[in-house]
Amino acid sequence: MFVFLLYVGLLIGLLIVYKEGIKRDVNNLGFQMIGYYVVSSLPFRLFWLPIPFGFLICLYFLSRPSLRYKKQKQLASLLGFIFFIVDAVF
């Protein structure tokens, strides 16, 4: 139950970050943020040890200097990584 409530809280945080980005005229920013969130929360399990492989992929994509709305996408991937950590602990 706690994990479900945390997941809902993180999705609400993602929506708040999206509201900041929506003030500007942006196409598909919401879908991009959901994508970064989902990819960064995916675990790669090596035997019993979860590895944040999705978060590493997000860091690679976010390393480009000419990326638009980089701050919002970083926050979305960070929220996904937090969910990954919570899922790994519980």
C-alpha positions in Angstrom: 0.0 0.0 0.0 2.9 2.3 0.8 4.5 1.8 -2.5 1.2 2.5 -4.3 0.8 5.8 -2.4 4.4 6.7 -3.2 3.9 5.9 -6.9 0.8 8.2 -7.0 2.7 10.9 -5.2 5.6 10.7 -7.7 3.1 10.9 -10.6 1.6 14.0 -9.1 5.1 15.5 -8.8 5.6 14.7 -12.5 2.4 16.5 -13.3 3.5 19.5 -11.4 6.8 19.6 -13.3 4.7 19.3 -16.5 2.6 22.3 -15.5 5.8 24.4 -15.4 6.7 23.3 -18.9 3.2 23.7 -20.3 3.4 27.5 -19.7 5.5 27.6 -22.9 4.0 26.3 -26.2 5.4 22.7 -26.3 4.3 19.7 -28.4 4.5 16.3 -26.8 6.4 17.4 -23.7 4.1 15.4 -21.5 4.7 12.2 -23.4 8.4 12.8 -23.3 8.4 13.3 -19.6 6.3 10.2 -19.0 8.8 8.3 -21.2 11.8 9.5 -19.2 10.0 8.6 -16.0 9.1 5.1 -17.2 12.5 4.4 -18.7 14.4 5.6 -15.6 12.2 3.5 -13.3 12.9 0.2 -15.2 15.2 -2.2 -13.4 17.6 -4.6 -15.0 18.0 -7.5 -12.6 21.3 -9.3 -12.5 20.6 -12.4 -10.4 19.0 -10.7 -7.4 20.7 -7.3 -7.7 18.6 -4.6 -9.4 20.8 -2.3 -11.6 19.4 1.2 -12.6 20.1 0.6 -16.3 17.2 2.7 -17.4 18.4 5.7 -15.4 21.8 5.3 -17.0 20.2 5.4 -20.5 18.3 8.6 -19.5 21.6 10.2 -18.3 23.1 9.4 -21.7 20.2 11.0 -23.6 20.2 14.0 -21.3 23.9 14.6 -21.7 23.4 16.4 -25.1 23.9 20.2 -24.6 21.3 21.2 -27.2 18.4 19.4 -25.6 15.2 21.5 -25.1 13.5 21.5 -21.7 16.4 19.7 -20.1 15.4 20.6 -16.6 11.9 19.1 -16.8 13.2 15.9 -18.4 15.9 15.6 -15.7 13.3 16.0 -13.0 11.1 13.4 -14.6 14.0 10.9 -14.8 15.0 11.7 -11.2 11.4 10.9 -10.0 11.6 7.6 -11.9 14.9 6.8 -10.3 13.4 7.5 -6.9 10.6 5.1 -7.7 13.3 2.6 -8.8 15.0 2.9 -5.4 11.8 2.5 -3.5 10.9 -0.5 -5.5 14.3 -2.0 -4.9 14.1 -1.5 -1.2 10.6 -2.7 -0.6 
